[in-house]
Amino acid sequence: MSTTTVTPLTTADADSLVATARRAAESAGVTVSITVLDAGGHLLAFRRDDRAVLISGETSTRKAYTALQLDAPTADLVDLVKPDGPFHSLTTALDRPLLFIGGGLPVHRDGRLVGAIGVGGGAPEQDHAFALAAVEALV
């Protein structure tokens, strides 16, 4: 039996994710909040632009948490929690609220879940694109 060691998400990785997502948002003229969590759901990095709406801090964190817990982009989960969706009760099933709006992405390394990023403040499609730019740029 072989064991594969996967390098966890580091604070340097988190800083890189935040910086890349922030650059993507700035180039689109959007002010956002960005949250990065490690695989255990612990905060590694958080940044809110000065002019970002205050609630974006909470939404970015909930999006990251949701992406981490379900190991899926939050944008892919929206239809599943609608009233007629198979997971409609999931939004209220846990002690910590999940948020099913685009902008949360799991972060994988060597095929293993190592954390998540959440972006809030823009339209859901924008937040998703900013988070995706960050994850794709992570080396």
C-alpha positions in Angstrom: 0.0 0.0 0.0 1.5 3.3 -1.0 0.7 6.6 0.6 0.7 9.8 -1.3 1.5 13.0 0.6 -0.4 16.0 -0.6 1.0 19.4 0.2 -1.7 21.3 2.1 -2.8 24.8 1.1 -0.4 27.2 2.7 -0.7 30.8 3.7 1.5 31.7 0.7 -1.0 29.8 -1.5 -3.9 31.7 0.1 -2.1 35.0 -0.4 -1.6 34.1 -4.1 -5.3 33.2 -4.5 -6.4 36.4 -2.9 -4.1 38.5 -5.0 -5.1 36.9 -8.3 -8.9 37.1 -7.5 -8.4 40.7 -6.5 -6.6 41.6 -9.7 -9.3 39.9 -11.8 -12.0 41.8 -9.9 -10.1 45.1 -10.2 -9.7 44.7 -13.9 -13.4 44.2 -14.2 -14.0 47.3 -12.0 -15.7 45.3 -9.3 -15.0 45.6 -5.5 -15.1 42.3 -3.7 -14.4 40.3 -0.6 -12.3 37.1 -0.8 -12.1 34.3 1.6 -9.7 31.3 1.5 -10.2 28.3 3.8 -7.9 25.3 4.3 -9.2 21.7 4.0 -10.4 21.8 7.6 -12.5 24.9 7.0 -10.1 27.2 8.9 -9.6 30.7 7.7 -6.3 31.2 5.8 -6.9 34.5 4.2 -9.6 37.2 4.0 -9.7 40.5 2.2 -12.5 43.0 1.7 -12.0 45.9 -0.7 -12.6 49.3 0.9 -15.7 50.0 -1.2 -17.1 46.4 -1.3 -20.5 46.0 0.2 -20.3 44.8 3.8 -22.3 41.7 3.3 -19.7 40.5 0.7 -17.5 39.5 3.6 -20.1 37.1 4.9 -21.1 35.8 1.4 -17.5 35.2 0.4 -16.9 33.1 3.5 -20.1 31.1 3.2 -19.4 30.4 -0.5 -15.9 29.1 0.3 -17.4 27.0 3.1 -20.1 25.6 0.9 -17.6 24.8 -1.9 -15.4 23.0 0.6 -18.1 21.0 2.3 -19.6 19.8 -0.9 -16.3 19.7 -2.9 -18.1 21.5 -5.8 -18.3 25.0 -7.3 -21.2 26.8 -5.7 -22.4 27.8 -9.2 -23.0 24.2 -10.0 -25.2 23.6 -7.0 -27.8 26.4 -7.4 -30.5 24.3 -9.2 -30.1 21.4 -6.7 -31.4 23.5 -3.8 -34.3 25.1 -5.5 -37.7 24.1 -4.0 -38.1 21.3 -6.5 -34.5 20.2 -6.4 -33.2 17.0 -4.8 -31.2 18.9 -2.1 -33.7 21.7 -1.3 -33.5 21.1 2.4 -29.7 21.3 2.4 -29.6 25.1 2.8 -31.0 24.7 6.4 -29.7 21.2 7.3 -26.4 22.2 8.9 -25.5 24.4 11.9 -23.3 26.6 9.8 -25.3 28.0 6.8 -24.3 27.1 3.3 -24.7 29.6 0.4 -25.6 28.4 -3.1 -24.6 31.4 -5.2 -21.8 31.4 -7.7 -18.4 32.5 -6.4 -17.2 29.5 -4.3 -14.7 27.0 -5.6 -12.9 24.0 -4.0 -9.2 24.0 -4.4 -7.5 20.7 -5.3 -3.9 19.6 -5.4 -2.9 16.3 -6.9 -6.5 15.4 -7.1 -7.2 16.0 -3.4 -9.3 18.7 -1.8 -7.0 21.1 0.1 -9.2 24.1 0.6 -11.6 26.5 -1.0 -12.0 30.1 -2.1 -15.0 32.3 -2.0 -15.6 35.6 -3.7 -18.5 38.0 -3.0 -19.4 41.4 -4.1 -20.1 41.2 -7.8 -22.7 39.4 -9.8 -22.6 35.6 -9.2 -21.1 35.0 -12.6 -18.4 37.6 -12.0 -17.5 36.2 -8.5 -17.3 32.7 -10.1 -14.9 34.0 -12.8 -12.7 35.8 -10.3 -12.4 32.7 -8.1 -11.8 30.5 -11.2 -9.0 32.8 -12.3 -7.3 32.5 -8.9 -7.6 28.7 -8.8 -6.4 28.3 -12.3 -3.3 30.5 -11.6 -2.4 28.6 -8.4 0.7 26.5 -9.0 
